[in-house]
């Protein structure tokens, strides 16, 4: 349990090497409410999906096939903490 949860901090870095200088958002999730559960889920998934590179997935088809092979209980619920666009 996170005893002192706060909203994630966000700052921006300019991409000077790209045209029109877009901004890359950097988000600090350490004190966010979902940080510890995401960390625990990542540890559990690495037990069942051996990836040659720990943080890389080739594509969604590969990820889906790897997730299908994991044994699971039919009462389990799946949660996603990914944000595509704001």
N, C-alpha and C positions, 0 to 999 in steps of 0.2 A: 504494500500500500504506500502511496506517495503521500507523506504527511503535509507537504507544503506545495500543492499543485498550483501552477500559474499558467497563464496563456503563453504559448511559445513566442519567443522573441524573433523578430524578422529584421534583416538588414539587407542592403543591396550592394552588389559589386558591379561596376561597369565593365562590359566586355569591349575593351578598347580595340581588339584585333578584328572585330566584326563591323560590318557596315551599319550605319545609323546608331551605333553604340547602345545595344540593348542592355538591360539590367538583369543580372542573375540574382535571384533571391536566395539568401542563406537563412535557414530557419534553425534555431536552437530548440530542440524538443526535450531536453533533459528534464525539465520540470513540468512537462505536459502530462495530463492525467493518463494518456494512453501509452506513455513511453515504456514503462516497466512491463506491461502486458505484451507489447510488440516485441520487446527484447526476449521475453519468455517464449513467445510463439516462434520466434526466429531460431532459438536454441532447439526447440522440439522438432521443427521442420528439418534442421540439419541432420538430425538422427535418421530420418527416413528418406531424405533426398540427398544423396551424395553428389555434390556439384564440384567439378574440377576447380572452378574459381568460386569462392564462397559467396560472392555477391552478384554473380552474373547468371542470367537466364537467356538462352539463345533466342527464344520467341515464346509466344503464348501457347502454342501447340505443345512444345516441349514441357512447359510448366504444367499444363493441363494433364498430359500423360503421366508426369511424375506424381501429381496429386492424386490421380485415380488409383495408382498402385499402393497408396498408403492405407493400411487397415484402419477402419474407423467404426465407431458405434453409431447406430442409426439415430440416436437421440442427440448427436453432437450438432452444434451450431457453428457456422463459419462467419467470421467478422473481417471486414477489410477497413483499414485505416488510411487508405490511399486517397489523395485528392488529385483529380485530373486537372480541373480548372476552377478558378475562384470567381 
